[in-house]
Amino acid sequence: MDQFPDCKKCGDGLLLPLSDYGRDGAPIRYKAWVCHNPACGFSIRIDNGEISLGKLLRETAR
């Protein structure tokens, strides 16, 4: 992917993909997309097959 999509909420940021690991250690690519504009805060993520919009994402110590 050469270019990230524009954020449709604020129009100023880019949506950046985030990946994670599942319970068994399998990689989950693009589990969430977040706007890189801190003032926007838009996010979309998948948890157990459900899509969440705008849920606050937080950084963990891991």
N, C-alpha and C positions, 0 to 999 in steps of 0.2 A: 504494500500500500504506500504510494508515494505522497498522498495528500489526505489529511483528515477532513471529515465533513464539518461544515459550519454548524454552529449551534443555532437551531431554529427558534429558541426562546429569546436569546439576547441579540443574536446577529453579530456580536463582536468577538465571541470566543470560538474555539474549535473543540469538537468532541474527541476526547482521547480515550482509547480503549484500555481497560484494566483487566488483567487475568488473575486467576486464583487457583487453588488446589482443592479438590473434593475431599470427602471424608477418607477415601482410600488412597489419597495421594495422587490421583490422576489429575493432570492439568485441565483447567477449564479456561479456554481462550475466550476473551471478550465477554467476561461475566458482567461487566459494567462499562458504561460509557459516561464520562463526566466532562462538563464544560471546563476549559482551562481558565476561564475568566472568573476570578474569585468573587466578584460582585454578583455574578449570575447564580451559581450554585446548582444548575440543572444537572440531574443524573438520571440514568435509566439502568436498571440492573435486573438480573434474573436470579431468583432464589427458589429452589425446589419447583421449577417450572412456572412460577408466577412472576409476572413483570411488575416492578415497582418504579414509579416515577417520582422524582424529587426527594427521595429519601436521603437524609443526610448521611454522607459517607465519612467514615472516620479512619484515621491511621492507627494501626496497632503496633505494639512493641516487637512483634515477631519479625 
